[in-house]
Amino acid sequence: MSESKSSRIGGFYNLTLADRLQQLVDLGWIDDMDLQMLSRQTTLTTQQADHMVENVIGLFALPMGIAINFMINGRDVLVPMVIEEPSVIAGASFMAKLARAGGGFQAQADPPIMIGQLQILNLNDPQNARLKLLDKKDEILNKAAHADPVLQSLGGGPKDIEIRIIEESPYGKFLVLHLLYDVRDAMGANAINTALEKIAPMVEEITGGKVHLKILSNLADRRLAHAHCTIPTDQLGFEGYSGEEVRDGILNAWAFAVKDPYRAATHNKGIMNGIDAVVIASGNDWRAVEAGAHAFAARSGQYTSLSTWEKDSQGNLAGSLELPLAVGIIGGATKVLPMAKFALKLMGVQTAQELAEIIVSVGLAQNLAALRALSSEGIQRGHMTLHARQIALSAGAQGDEIEKLANELVAQGVIRIDRAEQILQTWRKSF
C-alpha cells in the first residue's frame, strides 16, 4: 500500500454505498477485485462455514464500515470496523479528525509474548518444587522449543518461565508454571497449548507432582498495546460549548470512571466498542481481547478506567490507552474469512504489532467520542439520530422512506417502533 494516500475523505458519509466503494477505488485504497468482493451479497459460503464450526445451518451478517481520518505513527490508515451499533464508526472517525490537528495517534505494541499456564497439584513441598523447576529452566525451554520448530526459526518460541505458588485456594496449595512464549504474528493459542502439552511430562518428573490444567492465559499482560494523542483545545469546542468547557467536562467524566466501577464498566465498554469492531473485522478473537482487557482493568484490585486523560502544559487535552491486545495476522479465521483478509489488506499491516497499534488507537478515539458527547450534548442526541434509521427499517420502511422516516422520528423526538409504524401507515394511506 502506498504511504501517500490520505484517510481524510471529505463527505464520505453522504455518498451512496456504490459511490463510497468507487471512491475507494479511485483513491487507490482498494482494487477492482476488492470491489467485486465487496459488491457481492456474501463473501463466506455455507460450505466454508461448515468447516469452521459445528452444526452449521446458515450465515449471520453484520455491517462492515470504514473509519476514516486516522493517522497512526505518521501513516494514514482506513480502518474497517464490524459492528451493529450506530454512532461508533462516525464517532471514531470524527475524533480521528480532531486528533490529526495534534499530530494524530502515536502507538506502540510490545513484542508478542503470551503466557501459557501449567497447574501442578499433589506437591508435598511447593517451594522446593519451584526451585527445582527454576534450576531446570533451560531444559524445559528447550523441550518447549521442539513443539514448533518453524516458529522457533522465525525468532519466536519459548523465552522464559515463571513459577508462582498459590498459597490459598478452596483445595489447598498448588504451583503454577508460566511459559512465556513469543508467538510472532499469530494469536498464539494453538502454539502455546501444544508447547504446554510437550513440557507437562517433564514438569511432573521434576516436581513429583501432577500437572492438571495446561492452557493459554487470556490476560496477555506481556503483550500490551499503548496509544496516545493530543487534542488542541480549540478543536474541542462546538455549538455553544467552548473548547475549555468540553476539555474540563471530559476530564471530570474520566475522573468518575477512575474511581467508580459502575461507571468504569460503561466507560470501558465504550473503548471496547471501537476495539472489538476492528478485532472482529480482522478475524481475531474478540472474546479473548475482551477478557484480557477487563482483567487488566482490575489488576490493582479495583476495576477502573483503561484510559487516562489529562490537561497538558499547554492546556490541551492529552489521552492515552493501554491494554493487552493478543491479535494475529496469520492462522485461524484471519486467513479463512474473505472479509478478514480484505480488512488486513486495507489496513496495510505487515505484523501483528502494527495491527495492535491500529486497534488501540481506535479504542482511544472511541473513548474520546463517548466522553465528548457525555460531557456536553449528551450521548443520546447523535446516537439516537442514527438509531432512528434502524427503527425505520424495523417498522418496514423501504428505499427513500427509510431516511425520510428517520428524520421525522428525530424531529418529533419519539424514536419508537410503534410511532414509526403509525407514520408509515399514514403516509401510505395518502397515496
TORDO-240466 format. One record per residue (C-alpha): residue in one letter; x, y, z. Coordinates in nm, 4 decimals, padded with zeros to 6 digits. Example, Ala and Ser with C-alpha at 12.3 -4.5 7.8 and 13.67 -1.06 7.14 Angstrom:
BEGIN
PT,rest,x,y,z
PT,a,01.2300,-00.4500,00.7800
PT,s,01.3670,-00.1060,00.7140
END
This chain:
BEGIN
PT,rest,x,y,z
PT,m,00.0000,00.0000,00.0000
PT,s,00.1253,00.3477,-00.0829
PT,e,00.2086,00.5611,00.2169
PT,s,00.0926,00.8780,00.0371
PT,k,-00.2819,00.8097,00.0402
PT,s,-00.4865,01.0186,00.2815
PT,s,-00.7519,00.8747,00.5121
PT,r,-00.9100,01.2208,00.5254
PT,i,-01.2006,01.1678,00.2836
PT,g,-01.4446,01.4578,00.2920
PT,g,-01.8155,01.3847,00.2593
PT,f,-01.7678,01.0078,00.2632
PT,y,-02.0728,00.9610,00.4849
PT,n,-02.3017,01.1399,00.2411
PT,l,-02.2148,00.9180,-00.0556
PT,t,-02.4210,00.6193,-00.1601
PT,l,-02.2725,00.2791,-00.0849
PT,a,-02.1796,00.2292,-00.4511
PT,d,-02.0161,00.5729,-00.4672
PT,r,-01.8177,00.5067,-00.1475
PT,l,-01.6748,00.1918,-00.3000
PT,q,-01.5925,00.3690,-00.6230
PT,q,-01.4188,00.6498,-00.4362
PT,l,-01.2030,00.3965,-00.2528
PT,v,-01.1063,00.2537,-00.5916
PT,d,-01.0372,00.5999,-00.7352
PT,l,-00.8202,00.6943,-00.4370
PT,g,-00.6235,00.3712,-00.4622
PT,w,-00.7357,00.2171,-00.1333
PT,i,-00.8948,-00.0882,-00.2955
PT,d,-00.8626,-00.2558,-00.6351
PT,d,-01.1182,-00.3981,-00.8777
PT,m,-01.1036,-00.7454,-00.7199
PT,d,-01.1817,-00.5946,-00.3785
PT,l,-01.4683,-00.4032,-00.5369
PT,q,-01.6172,-00.7189,-00.6836
PT,m,-01.5960,-00.9000,-00.3495
PT,l,-01.7485,-00.6121,-00.1537
PT,s,-02.0312,-00.5820,-00.4035
PT,r,-02.1415,-00.9428,-00.3583
PT,q,-02.4224,-01.0334,-00.1180
PT,t,-02.1963,-01.2706,00.0735
PT,t,-01.8255,-01.3480,00.0751
PT,l,-01.8362,-01.6539,00.3015
PT,t,-02.0052,-01.9634,00.1658
PT,t,-02.2042,-02.2082,00.3748
PT,q,-01.9573,-02.4750,00.2619
PT,q,-01.6685,-02.2775,00.4126
PT,a,-01.8673,-02.2094,00.7274
PT,d,-01.9460,-02.5799,00.7662
PT,h,-01.5744,-02.6470,00.8084
PT,m,-01.5277,-02.3674,01.0636
PT,v,-01.7848,-02.4517,01.3331
PT,e,-02.0242,-02.7305,01.4226
PT,n,-02.3862,-02.7805,01.3179
PT,v,-02.3880,-02.5031,01.0570
PT,i,-02.7324,-02.4052,00.9251
PT,g,-02.6529,-02.0720,00.7570
PT,l,-02.4643,-01.7439,00.7800
PT,f,-02.5132,-01.4368,01.0008
PT,a,-02.4107,-01.0985,00.8612
PT,l,-02.3022,-00.7791,01.0364
PT,p,-02.2307,-00.4393,00.8775
PT,m,-01.8720,-00.3523,00.7914
PT,g,-01.7947,00.0180,00.7795
PT,i,-01.4797,00.2244,00.7353
PT,a,-01.3412,00.4630,00.9960
PT,i,-01.1710,00.7483,00.8142
PT,n,-00.9303,01.0265,00.9142
PT,f,-00.6910,00.8060,01.1132
PT,m,-00.3236,00.8957,01.1173
PT,i,-00.1237,00.6485,01.3265
PT,n,00.2506,00.6846,01.3730
PT,g,00.2515,00.9272,01.0818
PT,r,00.0730,00.6893,00.8434
PT,d,-00.2784,00.7382,00.7086
PT,v,-00.4992,00.4353,00.7659
PT,l,-00.8526,00.3397,00.6697
PT,v,-00.9877,00.1155,00.9443
PT,p,-01.2536,-00.1489,00.8732
PT,m,-01.4970,-00.1962,01.1618
PT,v,-01.7643,-00.4642,01.2019
PT,i,-02.0381,-00.3585,01.4416
PT,e,-02.4162,-00.3294,01.4622
PT,e,-02.4294,-00.0312,01.6986
PT,p,-02.4946,00.3139,01.5471
PT,s,-02.2596,00.6102,01.6025
PT,v,-01.9446,00.4090,01.6787
PT,i,-01.7794,00.4420,01.3362
PT,a,-01.8898,00.8038,01.2999
PT,g,-01.7623,00.8897,01.6477
PT,a,-01.4240,00.7265,01.5971
PT,s,-01.3838,00.8927,01.2569
PT,f,-01.4621,01.2388,01.3895
PT,m,-01.2281,01.2032,01.6874
PT,a,-00.9548,01.0871,01.4491
PT,k,-01.0124,01.4094,01.2565
PT,l,-00.9641,01.6151,01.5756
PT,a,-00.6533,01.4139,01.6662
PT,r,-00.4949,01.4933,01.3280
PT,a,-00.4655,01.8551,01.4401
PT,g,-00.2386,01.7346,01.7206
PT,g,-00.0319,01.5018,01.5025
PT,g,-00.2615,01.2010,01.5047
PT,f,-00.2107,00.8943,01.7215
PT,q,00.1225,00.7636,01.8417
PT,a,00.1082,00.3934,01.9218
PT,q,00.3393,00.1141,02.0292
PT,a,00.2863,-00.2573,02.0872
PT,d,00.5003,-00.4916,02.2928
PT,p,00.6612,-00.7989,02.1382
PT,p,00.4001,-01.0761,02.1058
PT,i,00.4738,-01.2617,02.4301
PT,m,00.1873,-01.4790,02.5510
PT,i,00.1544,-01.6772,02.8737
PT,g,00.0793,-02.0478,02.8933
PT,q,-00.0095,-02.1933,03.2336
PT,l,00.0501,-02.5319,03.3945
PT,q,-00.1327,-02.6058,03.7203
PT,i,00.0744,-02.8510,03.9303
PT,l,-00.1006,-03.0424,04.2096
PT,n,-00.0118,-03.3009,04.4773
PT,l,00.3108,-03.1363,04.5932
PT,n,00.4417,-03.2035,04.9425
PT,d,00.6795,-02.9081,04.9283
PT,p,00.5714,-02.6452,04.6689
PT,q,00.8638,-02.4160,04.7474
PT,n,01.1193,-02.6907,04.6826
PT,a,00.9359,-02.7913,04.3631
PT,r,00.9533,-02.4296,04.2488
PT,l,01.3308,-02.4190,04.2971
PT,k,01.3741,-02.7476,04.1073
PT,l,01.1799,-02.6100,03.8112
PT,l,01.3845,-02.2919,03.8007
PT,d,01.7032,-02.4984,03.8137
PT,k,01.5840,-02.6927,03.5074
PT,k,01.4598,-02.3866,03.3179
PT,d,01.6887,-02.4269,03.0160
PT,e,01.5869,-02.7895,02.9694
PT,i,01.2173,-02.7007,02.9934
PT,l,01.2561,-02.4200,02.7371
PT,n,01.4490,-02.6477,02.5025
PT,k,01.1724,-02.9068,02.5233
PT,a,00.9062,-02.6424,02.4552
PT,a,01.1003,-02.5157,02.1531
PT,h,01.0604,-02.8525,01.9798
PT,a,00.6815,-02.8061,01.9762
PT,d,00.7028,-02.5622,01.6823
PT,p,01.0418,-02.5526,01.5077
PT,v,00.9050,-02.3275,01.2308
PT,l,00.8028,-02.0593,01.4802
PT,q,01.1397,-02.1018,01.6501
PT,s,01.3182,-02.0406,01.3195
PT,l,01.1279,-01.7127,01.2773
PT,g,01.2545,-01.5802,01.6096
PT,g,00.9566,-01.6909,01.8153
PT,g,00.9097,-01.9739,02.0595
PT,p,00.9602,-02.0080,02.4372
PT,k,01.1530,-01.7271,02.6046
PT,d,01.1279,-01.7809,02.9801
PT,i,00.9390,-01.9459,03.2630
PT,e,00.7985,-01.8067,03.5863
PT,i,00.6806,-02.0061,03.8861
PT,r,00.4066,-01.8936,04.1242
PT,i,00.2852,-02.0573,04.4426
PT,i,-00.0878,-02.0271,04.5091
PT,e,-00.0879,-02.0284,04.8875
PT,e,-00.4609,-02.0410,04.9447
PT,s,-00.7385,-02.1886,04.7341
PT,p,-01.0571,-02.3846,04.8096
PT,y,-00.8487,-02.7029,04.7652
PT,g,-00.5143,-02.6083,04.9170
PT,k,-00.1779,-02.5025,04.7805
PT,f,-00.0592,-02.5637,04.4287
PT,l,00.2057,-02.4441,04.1881
PT,v,00.1594,-02.2552,03.8613
PT,l,00.4232,-02.2513,03.5893
PT,h,00.4052,-01.9680,03.3362
PT,l,00.5609,-02.0374,02.9988
PT,l,00.6404,-01.7062,02.8281
PT,y,00.6120,-01.7678,02.4554
PT,d,00.6750,-01.5410,02.1569
PT,v,00.4039,-01.6211,01.9010
PT,r,00.5253,-01.3757,01.6348
PT,d,00.2332,-01.2752,01.4084
PT,a,-00.0148,-01.5348,01.5333
PT,m,-00.2785,-01.5089,01.8038
PT,g,-00.0863,-01.7926,01.9633
PT,a,-00.3327,-02.0228,02.1374
PT,n,-00.2549,-02.3378,01.9412
PT,a,00.1227,-02.2942,01.9563
PT,i,00.1234,-02.2351,02.3308
PT,n,-00.1181,-02.5143,02.4167
PT,t,00.0933,-02.7561,02.2109
PT,a,00.4101,-02.6450,02.3915
PT,l,00.2428,-02.6923,02.7303
PT,e,00.1441,-03.0463,02.6382
PT,k,00.5045,-03.1096,02.5353
PT,i,00.6618,-02.9997,02.8640
PT,a,00.3984,-03.1370,03.1046
PT,p,00.5573,-03.4843,03.1493
PT,m,00.8980,-03.3266,03.2180
PT,v,00.7463,-03.0905,03.4754
PT,e,00.5815,-03.3854,03.6519
PT,e,00.9106,-03.5730,03.6565
PT,i,01.0991,-03.2734,03.8009
PT,t,00.8434,-03.1911,04.0712
PT,g,00.6926,-03.5296,04.1534
PT,g,00.3512,-03.3641,04.1242
PT,k,00.0641,-03.3946,03.8812
PT,v,00.0062,-03.1438,03.6014
PT,h,-00.3657,-03.0688,03.5860
PT,l,-00.4625,-02.7738,03.3632
PT,k,-00.2494,-02.6893,03.0582
PT,i,-00.3894,-02.3742,02.8973
PT,l,-00.3158,-02.0337,02.7484
PT,s,-00.3993,-01.7279,02.9605
PT,n,-00.6057,-01.4520,02.8017
PT,l,-00.4582,-01.1982,03.0427
PT,a,-00.1816,-01.1158,02.7954
PT,d,-00.0177,-00.8528,03.0147
PT,r,00.3224,-00.9077,02.8475
PT,r,00.1647,-00.8134,02.5163
PT,l,00.0372,-00.4627,02.5826
PT,a,-00.0557,-00.2033,02.3235
PT,h,-00.0407,00.1680,02.4002
PT,a,-00.1713,00.4744,02.2158
PT,h,-00.1742,00.8421,02.2970
PT,c,-00.2947,01.1582,02.1312
PT,t,-00.3169,01.5308,02.1960
PT,i,-00.6265,01.7282,02.1005
PT,p,-00.5728,02.1052,02.0753
PT,t,-00.8295,02.2763,02.2940
PT,d,-00.9560,02.4902,02.0066
PT,q,-01.0611,02.1703,01.8251
PT,l,-01.2957,02.0633,02.1045
PT,g,-01.5478,02.3474,02.1058
PT,f,-01.8816,02.3217,01.9243
PT,e,-02.2385,02.4536,01.9299
PT,g,-02.2007,02.6957,02.2175
PT,y,-01.9513,02.4893,02.4157
PT,s,-01.6030,02.6370,02.4412
PT,g,-01.3013,02.4131,02.3973
PT,e,-01.2099,02.4611,02.7618
PT,e,-01.5597,02.3604,02.8750
PT,v,-01.5520,02.0418,02.6687
PT,r,-01.1978,01.9580,02.7832
PT,d,-01.2828,02.0014,03.1504
PT,g,-01.6058,01.8078,03.1053
PT,i,-01.4084,01.5177,02.9584
PT,l,-01.1602,01.5252,03.2459
PT,n,-01.4380,01.5194,03.5048
PT,a,-01.6149,01.2349,03.3255
PT,w,-01.2900,01.0368,03.3169
PT,a,-01.2327,01.1003,03.6899
PT,f,-01.5729,00.9401,03.7567
PT,a,-01.4629,00.6232,03.5713
PT,v,-01.1325,00.6100,03.7585
PT,k,-01.2992,00.5889,04.0994
PT,d,-01.6338,00.4189,04.0401
PT,p,-01.6523,00.0639,03.8974
PT,y,-02.0154,00.1089,03.7914
PT,r,-01.9152,00.3997,03.5697
PT,a,-01.5861,00.2325,03.4687
PT,a,-01.7722,-00.0669,03.3249
PT,t,-01.9663,00.1541,03.0838
PT,h,-01.6632,00.3747,03.0173
PT,n,-01.4547,00.0717,02.9174
PT,k,-01.7429,-00.0732,02.7172
PT,g,-01.7199,00.2396,02.5022
PT,i,-01.3497,00.1736,02.4466
PT,m,-01.4254,-00.1857,02.3510
PT,n,-01.6925,-00.0687,02.1040
PT,g,-01.4063,00.0536,01.8891
PT,i,-01.1592,-00.2220,01.9690
PT,d,-01.3966,-00.5158,01.9196
PT,a,-01.5173,-00.3803,01.5864
PT,v,-01.1649,-00.3915,01.4412
PT,v,-01.0799,-00.7211,01.6098
PT,i,-01.3888,-00.8818,01.4525
PT,a,-01.3186,-00.7256,01.1127
PT,s,-00.9665,-00.8707,01.1136
PT,g,-01.0847,-01.2210,01.2055
PT,n,-00.9373,-01.2170,01.5545
PT,d,-01.0796,-01.3467,01.8819
PT,w,-01.2749,-01.0560,02.0314
PT,r,-01.3820,-01.2635,02.3329
PT,a,-01.0179,-01.3207,02.4313
PT,v,-00.9407,-00.9492,02.3865
PT,e,-01.2436,-00.8522,02.5992
PT,a,-01.1464,-01.0932,02.8775
PT,g,-00.7890,-00.9673,02.8864
PT,a,-00.8915,-00.6017,02.8807
PT,h,-01.1342,-00.6257,03.1701
PT,a,-00.8963,-00.8381,03.3789
PT,f,-00.6261,-00.5772,03.3151
PT,a,-00.8649,-00.3001,03.4250
PT,a,-00.8986,-00.4759,03.7627
PT,r,-00.5282,-00.5525,03.8153
PT,s,-00.4983,-00.3102,04.1103
PT,g,-00.7781,-00.4856,04.2977
PT,q,-01.0401,-00.2323,04.1889
PT,y,-01.1954,-00.2206,03.8440
PT,t,-01.1089,00.1146,03.6856
PT,s,-01.0671,00.3072,03.3610
PT,l,-00.8418,00.1619,03.0940
PT,s,-00.7723,00.5107,02.9571
PT,t,-00.6082,00.8194,03.1058
PT,w,-00.6965,01.1818,03.0229
PT,e,-00.5215,01.4963,03.1422
PT,k,-00.4524,01.8594,03.0599
PT,d,-00.1005,01.9100,02.9273
PT,s,00.1271,02.2070,02.9955
PT,q,-00.0254,02.3999,02.7013
PT,g,-00.3788,02.3376,02.8231
PT,n,-00.4545,02.0815,02.5517
PT,l,-00.6354,01.7549,02.6136
PT,a,-00.3988,01.4583,02.6229
PT,g,-00.5183,01.0997,02.6327
PT,s,-00.3631,00.7553,02.6470
PT,l,-00.4854,00.3980,02.6442
PT,e,-00.3035,00.0790,02.7393
PT,l,-00.4384,-00.2757,02.7437
PT,p,-00.3470,-00.6315,02.6442
PT,l,-00.4004,-00.6965,02.2731
PT,a,-00.3393,-01.0521,02.1588
PT,v,-00.4138,-01.0337,01.7879
PT,g,-00.2650,-01.2003,01.4835
PT,i,-00.2450,-01.1680,01.1072
PT,i,-00.1775,-01.5338,01.0281
PT,g,-00.3688,-01.8512,01.1045
PT,g,-00.7251,-01.9133,01.2109
PT,a,-01.0073,-01.7009,01.0778
PT,t,-00.7676,-01.4289,00.9610
PT,k,-00.6840,-01.6468,00.6607
PT,v,-01.0199,-01.8241,00.6180
PT,l,-01.2697,-01.5387,00.6188
PT,p,-01.2519,-01.3437,00.2897
PT,m,-01.3545,-01.0184,00.4593
PT,a,-01.0884,-01.0618,00.7286
PT,k,-00.8231,-01.0984,00.4610
PT,f,-00.9604,-00.7878,00.2926
PT,a,-00.9552,-00.5944,00.6216
PT,l,-00.5895,-00.6739,00.6840
PT,k,-00.5043,-00.5774,00.3266
PT,l,-00.6905,-00.2467,00.3552
PT,m,-00.5066,-00.1525,00.6750
PT,g,-00.1739,-00.2408,00.5151
PT,v,-00.0391,-00.4143,00.8237
PT,q,00.2701,-00.6315,00.7950
PT,t,00.2930,-00.7540,01.1556
PT,a,00.0620,-00.8344,01.4433
PT,q,00.2188,-00.5469,01.6360
PT,e,00.1140,-00.3000,01.3655
PT,l,-00.2416,-00.4334,01.3838
PT,a,-00.2429,-00.3910,01.7624
PT,e,-00.1255,-00.0309,01.7230
PT,i,-00.4192,00.0459,01.4940
PT,i,-00.6688,-00.1252,01.7221
PT,v,-00.5572,00.0526,02.0399
PT,s,-00.5706,00.3881,01.8560
PT,v,-00.9299,00.3225,01.7503
PT,g,-01.0158,00.2342,02.1115
PT,l,-00.8764,00.5673,02.2315
PT,a,-01.0653,00.7576,01.9603
PT,q,-01.3909,00.5866,02.0501
PT,n,-01.3395,00.6612,02.4192
PT,l,-01.2911,01.0282,02.3363
PT,a,-01.6067,01.0304,02.1225
PT,a,-01.8158,00.8933,02.4089
PT,l,-01.6655,01.1268,02.6707
PT,r,-01.7083,01.4325,02.4485
PT,a,-02.0745,01.3514,02.3890
PT,l,-02.1467,01.2683,02.7524
PT,s,-01.9795,01.5789,02.8895
PT,s,-02.1518,01.8205,02.6520
PT,e,-02.4623,01.7474,02.4432
PT,g,-02.5315,01.4067,02.5965
PT,i,-02.4848,01.0659,02.4407
PT,q,-02.8407,01.0297,02.3140
PT,r,-02.8517,01.3067,02.0578
PT,g,-02.6132,01.1697,01.7981
PT,h,-02.6724,00.8082,01.8915
PT,m,-03.0489,00.8262,01.8597
PT,t,-03.0299,01.0057,01.5277
PT,l,-02.8515,00.7044,01.3857
PT,h,-03.0688,00.4615,01.5838
PT,a,-03.3759,00.6133,01.4155
PT,r,-03.2687,00.4527,01.0867
PT,q,-03.2746,00.1094,01.2493
PT,i,-03.6200,00.1809,01.3885
PT,a,-03.7373,00.2877,01.0419
PT,l,-03.6093,-00.0377,00.8923
PT,s,-03.7726,-00.2434,01.1673
PT,a,-04.1043,-00.0679,01.1014
PT,g,-04.0914,-00.1770,00.7368
PT,a,-03.9672,00.1399,00.5651
PT,q,-03.8149,00.0836,00.2231
PT,g,-03.5994,00.2849,-00.0171
PT,d,-03.6391,00.6609,00.0263
PT,e,-03.8840,00.6035,00.3129
PT,i,-03.6017,00.4992,00.5458
PT,e,-03.4209,00.8345,00.5623
PT,k,-03.7465,01.0311,00.5490
PT,l,-03.8986,00.8339,00.8360
PT,a,-03.5807,00.8514,01.0451
PT,n,-03.5731,01.2309,01.0083
PT,e,-03.9404,01.2540,01.1049
PT,l,-03.8870,01.0443,01.4190
PT,v,-03.5947,01.2636,01.5233
PT,a,-03.7943,01.5813,01.4557
PT,q,-04.0797,01.4534,01.6735
PT,g,-03.8417,01.3343,01.9440
PT,v,-04.0224,00.9987,01.9587
PT,i,-03.7915,00.7272,01.8308
PT,r,-04.0071,00.4195,01.8854
PT,i,-04.1201,00.1440,01.6509
PT,d,-04.4915,00.1932,01.7270
PT,r,-04.4698,00.5596,01.6267
PT,a,-04.2689,00.4699,01.3156
PT,e,-04.5375,00.2216,01.2088
PT,q,-04.8106,00.4829,01.2618
PT,i,-04.6277,00.7372,01.0461
PT,l,-04.5687,00.4816,00.7719
PT,q,-04.9350,00.3819,00.7673
PT,t,-05.0408,00.7464,00.7404
PT,w,-04.8024,00.8124,00.4514
PT,r,-04.9054,00.5034,00.2600
PT,k,-05.2777,00.5698,00.3007
PT,s,-05.2305,00.9110,00.1445
PT,f,-05.1034,00.7595,-00.1833
END
